[in-house]
């Protein structure tokens, strides 16, 4: 598939899938029968999430990115910016990402698989007529609407990324049949500056959005308590039939674009919780994607390998394969971790963050009737 490439200096590294798949192969976690090459999303499929004139512009942009009229109009669609630079082949790459999430949903909903993972997906910021936050097409909205089209009546979407899942929440803000839960760093300091705990969806579906904005410097224990409370409480009321999750790895303490202080232990916790609740409420039907994460060698491969191992019922070893470390260390300026699950770390400010989060969670419970 074409690479989702925003440029060599862009934090969204185009090679980020390579060390991930290499790590999973080193550990024997990629049975060829489990690997599906997706078909790119068609124009009609992309229109499940996006306006036709936006898709047409992205197609035109990809064909001739240097055309003057294209350059002039690009900012109208959120393109040609530092976050979303113009790149040749952009449409094909973004359509391939959306096709991956579509393929997962179709196989899970149709009963061909219980779970599906698209680590290249999770582009949760894209809006109906504009790119946003490194995201061209919103594969999650496309996939969820396809699940609805195939007869799934109630769908829960949970976003673990450090940034608010604004594009997905916006798409379903007035849809009472889609529950969106987003746990993210407080919008007081973190882009896109949306997703306050008081925000609970549009007037036609009030309560369908659950926002869990945690304080900067939040660590594993408080983060895990917040998301477990929100998911268990919301699922008990909503009773979803399909779970879709976005596993951004940028809440990790080493991520350069945020200030949460999680270890990879929280990524395992989130995946295990998702699997448990999918089994309890959705007959096991669970589709997961990747998302943000800007340590493409030190963190992402471990984070998303953990998600896949949990989905596919594989035990997570204590140590990363030394041959993989030797191969990829030359691409990393910092030493690569030998452990899949980081040692617990206590950061300054974690206690105060936990107290702020406890207050927020109490207010959230009052708002949603937990």
ABEGO torsion letter per residue (X at the ends): XBBBBAEAABABBAAAAAAAAAAAAAAGABBAAABBBBBBBBAAAAAAABBAAAAAAAAAAAABAABAAAAAAAAAAGBGBAABBBBBGAAAAAAAAAAAAAAAAAAAAAGABABBBBAABGBAABBAABBBGGBABBAAAAAAAAAAAAGBABBBBBBABABBBAAAAAAAAABAABBBBBBBBBAAABOAGBGBAABAEBAAABGABBBBBBBBGBBAAAAAAAAAAAAAAAAAAAGBABBBBBBBAAABAABAABABABBAAAAAAAAAAAAAAAAAAAGGBBBBBBEBEABAAAAAAAAAAAAAAAAAGBBBBABBBAAAAAAAAAABABBBBABABBBBBBBBGAAAAAAAAAAAAAAAAAAAGX
